[in-house]
Amino acid sequence: MKFDIMLGGMTWQQSSSLAVQLQDVGFSGMLFTETGVTPWMQIAAAAMAAPRLDFSTGIAVAFPRSPMISAQIAWELAHNTGGRFRLGLGSQVKGHVVRRYSAVFDKPAPQMRDYVAAFKACIRAFRGEEKLQHEGPYYNLSYLPAQWAPPRHDFEDIKIDISAVGPHMCRLAGELCDGIHVHPMHSMPYITNRLQPAVTEGAARAGRDSRDIDLIVPVFAVVGDTPEARQHMLQRAITQIAFYGSTPNYAFQFDDLGFTGTSETLGRMMKAGDLRGMADTVTDEMLDYFAVVSRWDDVADKLLQRYQGVASRVVTYLTAEDLRRNPENMSRWGEVARAVAA
């Protein structure tokens, strides 16, 4: 099981400097989100500085970009990282896609299906396997003169992953993708009872083995040897769980565990601006499902106990923030990374 760190919003220099440190202490890779800063140049800077790390996006926003542009970027990064890049895509929510990007957002699962198929058509054309020809309900691509095709290279087997929560996207990941980005707010019952069966169903449709689809799992790992040492990260985890949990589409995450109505309560508090009340709603029992809270000596074992045999990669959600506050913890995180990856 690989051990990655979730990052985003850094300068190129910050990205490259951090990459060297992460590589030296034993991390497996760097996963870059896309919020206010695009991930591509951060990845390029990090990859040049740390030639042993893996790199991925978790996630890059798909719909505002043509599948051709995503394929060209992925092709270039795969080439220049020596095959250490995999593309993670997500639909984002309608408000961002339509109002921030001025792009089309229809039914996300069918649109993502067409997007992934169009992306793969571009990759096949880049490989010289066939002429570019994709006709779908959302994307039509049929023109790639030789002088506009990217040069061939030795790392053309580019993995594509998508983020998924509900059954439609999970089935799509199993059918068409190399991996699935699990939502940070998840429980093991959700993975076992909802996500994996949907991935398996999708894989079966395509005659694939679901064991070949990687689960990339962000984790709220809260670490410290005393309650005081854990307090800041614990509060950050609680705040983030409450924020995610206020989304109606994630209500089942609570309901399945017996915390019926929690999402509705969080949603009302979010609208009222009651952030304190939202945090107070997340109980210790909920935290046991949605986070890993531990002393330093125990956290690797707890991560392995929960995710070994399930996740291909675990991605620590709060580590980057902890390192900014406590740079002396780099060696401790490195010990965790090496123990998990071993």
Secondary structure, 3 states (H helix, E strand, C coil): CEEEEEECCCCHHHHHHHHHHHHHHCCCEEEECCCCCCCHHHHHHHHHHCCCCEEEECCEECCCCCHHHHHHHHHHHHHHCCCCEEEEEECCCHHHHHHHCCCCCCCHHHHHHHHHHHHHHHHHHHHCCCCCCEECCCCEECCCCHHHCCCCCCCCCCCEEEEECCHHHHHHHHHHCCEEEECCCCCHHHHHHHHHHHHHHHHHHCCCCHHHCEEEEEECEEECCCHHHHHHHHHHHHHHHHHHHCCHHHHHHHHCCCCCCHHHHHHHHHHHCCHHHHHHHCCHHHHHHHCEEECHHHHHHHHHHHHCCCCCEEEECCHHHHHHHCHHHHHHHHHHHHHHHC
